[in-house]
Amino acid sequence: MKIGIVGAGQAACTLIAELIRGQFDGEIIVFNGESHSPYQRPPLSKSWLADPTETESLRLLPEPIERHHSIQWIQSQVKAIEPDHGVIVTNNVSYTVDHIVLATGTRAKKLSIDGLSSEKTHVIRTLDDVMSLTSALDGVANIAILGAGFLAFELASSLKHPTRTIRVLAKGIRALPQISVKAADRLLDATPASIRVGVTVERYDEDNAALITNHGPIPADLVIMAIGAEPNIELAHACGLAANEGIPTDAYMQTPHPRVSAIGEVSLHEQPHLNQRIRIESISEANDTASTLAKRLLGQPEPFHATPWFWSDQGDLKLQIAGLSARTDEETVLINSETECVVIRHQGDRVTAIEAVNAAKEFMAARRLFEQGTISLENLLNAGSVFSLLQSSRS
């Protein structure tokens, strides 16, 4: 069997690694649209941006797997796919495969702001993005970050410097709206950035190096847009395999076309933990969907059943989340000590997510509990900690 993988990010590389380790008997052609070898994205806004040394530390695949004899790397953008014939088209060449895997990921959203030049506008998604940003930092005194999610505050912590003022500008009424107020407060109390909410940007004043907003002028020598991402679904859309939100798949990552699968942040499928069909952007989603597909391709199919999890490093604080909550879910504080904070998100007695700040043991226990099934708020409060509830469930 010959497999063509479009994309070379986390999902693609997890699939490659699991196929190789599973003694896959076939060929793998990987289409990498970037000039770099596969690399990890999460450190780009965290440890690597704070101390950019060399790209080897970002390596995503172990060298023996990356250079495995069954893999052919194509350093070229894919322009089209023809599922009926198993064809993948680049600029100059067409490749025929038995199965096409779309692992095309997401791209950073951008805003067009009148008067703001491209030289002063940055996003963080690729290694080239980060290299462009670091090369532009010399002499910069004022950085404005548009958006107030995890990425914005990771950047603020990583870019902290005595000579810089960093301002996070939120369009909504609060920063970090995707997590509980209590967990957000813990993180925001430690951020080096100043925060403004309810901000609407009208234009950029080049003469005064400032964003003109409904809050008045805000100094900005450069602007970083951290306003979210959108899925790369154009290849799938061109052959009728995409919806507005992503690429629909079944529980085995199979699209409606028998020759095409989709994994990672573009895959739109049923999430058993949530009992709904949504697309999730996270490392766990990339790894778990890739593992599901690998099992199927190796002849040992198992439906997707993973619980989503997330993390964000912001300075000395690490937020880890097991599960996925709606912004309207209730929040109940379980632990709030000087060193740790654990917040339960829930709908009535059903726990939807557990947010842990500098409480890795609680986070890992939460993941194990979600794997066992539904978590009761009452049981969790009676136990006093997630770890204690896990221990009692095993006895």
Secondary structure, DSSP 8 states (H G I E B T S, - for coil): -EEEEE--SHHHHHHHHHHHHTT--SEEEEE--SSS--B-SGGGGTHHHHS---GGGGB-S-HHHHT-TTEEEE-S---EEEGGGTEEE-SS-EEE-SEEEE---EEE-----TT--GGGEEE-SSHHHHHHHHHT-TT--EEEEE--SHHHHHHHHHT--TT-EEEEE-SSSSSSTTS-HHHHHHHHTT-SSEEE-S--EEEEETTTTEEEETTEEEE-SEEEE-S-EEE--HHHHHTT---SSSEE--TTSB-SSTTEEE-GGGEEEEETTTTEEE---SHHHHHHHHHHHHHHHTT---------EEEEEETTEEEEEEE---TTSEEEEEEE-SS-EEEEEEETTEEEEEEEES-HHHHHHHHHHHHHS--BHHHHHHHSSHHHHHHHHH-
